[in-house]
Amino acid sequence: MKNRGGEVGELKRYGLIETKHKREIVLLQGSGCRYKHCRFCDYYLDVSNQQEEINAKALSCVSGKYGVLEVINSGSFGELSMQTLHKIKEIASQKKITQLIFECHYLYRDEIPNLKEFFKDFKVKIKLGLESFDEAFREGVLRKGIKEKNYAQIAKDFDEANFLVGIKGQNIKMIEKDLELGLELFERICVNVMCNNSKMQADQTIIDEFLQTIYPRYQDNERIDFLLSNTDFGVG
C-alpha cells in the first residue's frame, strides 16, 4: 500500500486477487497502530472519525467469489472495533466465506486465540508483519519491536508472514535467507518491495539486484505473493 497520509477518500479499499491464492481483500480502518515505532512505515496515519462508515462500505463490496477474504488495516486486527468485527462476521456468513486472513504485529500474538474463537465458524489464518528474520537489520534498522531471537518461536503463532525488500542495510544473501526460512516456517509469505514514504526512502540498488537475481527464481512459486508495487493487491 502507498503512504496513507493523504485523505482517506484517496484509498482503494476493496480488491480482488486472481493469481496464486485467489481471494478478496479489504483495507479497513482501525483505531491506529498502537506500536508506531517501525521506521519504514507511516500507514498508521490512515485513521478518521468515519471508520465504521468506511469499513461498512468496503465490506459491502465482498462477493464471496473465492470463499476467502483477507482483512488488512493500518496496524493489527486488535485495533479494529467490535462493530467492524461483527460486520466482518455478518458479511462472511452472508457471502459464504470459509477462510478469513487477518494480520498483526508480533505484540498481538496473545490475542490470536480470542480472535479465532470470535470467528470460530471460519478457518482463520494470521499473517505476521515480520519484514526480516535478520535481527540486527529488523531491530537495528527497521525497529520492528520483535525481541524474540528463535526463528521457530517467532513463527509458531502465525500462518503467513510479510517480508520487506529494498532498504539500505539489506543484501541479497539476507533476502535469500528470509525467503528460504519463510517458506520453511510459514504456509505462505508475501514479499513487499519498499516504496518511498515520509519516514524512509527505498534503496533502488538492492531492489534492482533483487529483481535480477532472486525474483526470477521465485516469482512462480504458488506460496509467495510479490508486491512489486504497493497497490498490486488492488487496495491502498
SVG drawing of the C-alpha trace seen along z (x, -y; Angstrom):
<svg xmlns="http://www.w3.org/2000/svg" viewBox="-26 -14 51 40">
<polyline fill="none" stroke="black" stroke-width="0.4" points="0.0,0.0 1.0,-3.6 1.8,-6.2 -1.6,-6.6 -1.1,-10.1 -3.5,-11.7 -7.3,-12.0 -9.0,-8.7 -11.1,-9.0 -8.0,-8.6 -7.5,-5.0 -9.0,-1.9 -10.4,0.3 -11.5,3.4 -9.6,5.6 -9.8,9.0 -6.7,11.1 -7.0,13.5 -3.5,15.1 -2.0,17.8 -4.0,17.8 -7.2,16.3 -9.1,14.2 -10.9,10.9 -9.1,8.2 -10.4,5.2 -8.4,2.4 -10.2,1.2 -9.6,-1.5 -8.8,-0.7 -8.0,-3.0 -4.5,-3.4 -1.4,-1.3 -0.5,-1.2 3.1,-0.4 4.1,-3.2 7.9,-2.7 8.6,-0.9 11.0,-3.3 9.8,-2.2 6.0,-2.7 3.6,-5.6 0.5,-3.5 -0.9,-4.3 -1.9,-7.7 -4.9,-6.1 -7.3,-7.0 -10.5,-9.0 -13.8,-9.5 -15.6,-7.8 -14.1,-4.4 -17.3,-2.5 -18.8,-4.0 -15.6,-3.4 -15.4,0.2 -19.0,1.0 -18.6,-0.4 -15.5,1.6 -17.1,4.8 -20.3,4.2 -18.1,4.9 -17.3,8.5 -18.9,11.0 -17.7,14.3 -16.3,15.2 -13.4,17.4 -14.7,18.1 -11.6,16.4 -11.4,12.8 -8.2,11.1 -8.7,8.2 -6.0,5.7 -5.9,2.3 -3.3,-0.3 -2.0,1.8 -3.2,5.0 -6.6,6.8 -6.6,5.9 -7.2,2.3 -10.5,3.0 -13.6,2.1 -16.1,4.7 -18.6,3.1 -16.3,3.8 -15.5,7.3 -19.2,8.1 -19.7,6.6 -16.9,8.9 -18.6,11.9 -22.0,10.9 -20.7,10.3 -18.6,13.5 -21.6,15.6 -23.8,14.0 -21.3,14.4 -20.4,18.0 -16.7,17.1 -14.9,20.1 -11.5,18.6 -10.5,15.3 -7.0,13.9 -6.0,11.2 -2.6,9.6 -1.0,8.3 2.2,7.2 4.0,9.8 2.9,7.9 -0.6,9.1 0.2,12.8 -1.6,13.5 -4.8,12.1 -4.9,14.6 -6.9,17.3 -9.6,14.8 -9.9,13.7 -10.1,17.3 -12.8,18.0 -14.8,15.0 -14.6,16.3 -14.9,20.0 -17.3,20.7 -14.5,19.9 -11.0,21.0 -8.8,18.2 -5.2,17.5 -2.9,15.0 -0.3,13.0 2.7,11.6 4.4,8.4 7.9,9.8 9.9,7.9 13.1,9.9 14.5,12.8 17.8,10.9 17.6,9.5 20.3,6.8 18.5,5.4 15.0,5.9 15.5,4.3 18.5,2.0 17.3,0.5 13.6,1.1 12.9,1.0 10.2,3.7 9.9,4.5 10.3,8.3 12.7,9.2 12.5,13.0 15.6,14.5 14.5,18.0 13.1,18.3 10.6,21.1 9.4,19.3 8.7,16.2 6.7,18.2 4.8,20.6 1.6,18.5 1.4,17.4 0.4,19.0 1.8,16.4 4.3,13.5 5.2,10.3 8.8,9.6 10.2,6.2 12.8,5.8 14.7,2.6 16.1,0.9 19.7,-0.3 21.4,2.2 20.0,5.2 21.9,7.5 20.9,10.3 22.2,13.0 19.9,11.7 16.9,11.6 17.6,15.1 17.7,16.4 14.4,14.7 12.7,16.4 14.1,19.8 13.2,19.5 9.8,18.0 8.9,21.0 10.2,23.4 8.3,21.9 5.1,20.4 2.4,21.7 2.7,18.6 4.8,15.5 4.3,12.0 7.4,10.1 6.8,6.3 9.2,4.1 9.8,0.9 8.3,-2.4 9.3,-5.8 7.3,-7.3 7.6,-10.1 9.9,-8.0 12.2,-6.1 13.5,-6.0 13.8,-2.8 17.2,-1.6 16.8,-1.2 20.2,0.6 19.1,3.5 15.7,3.6 17.3,3.9 19.6,6.6 16.7,8.5 14.6,8.2 17.5,9.5 18.8,12.4 16.1,13.6 12.7,12.7 13.0,14.7 13.7,17.9 10.7,17.4 8.1,15.4 6.1,18.5 6.1,20.1 2.5,20.5 3.3,19.9 4.8,16.5 2.9,13.2 5.1,10.4 4.0,6.8 6.4,5.1 4.2,2.0 2.4,1.4 -1.0,1.4 -0.6,4.7 -3.4,6.2 -5.8,3.6 -6.0,1.7 -4.1,-1.2"/>
</svg>
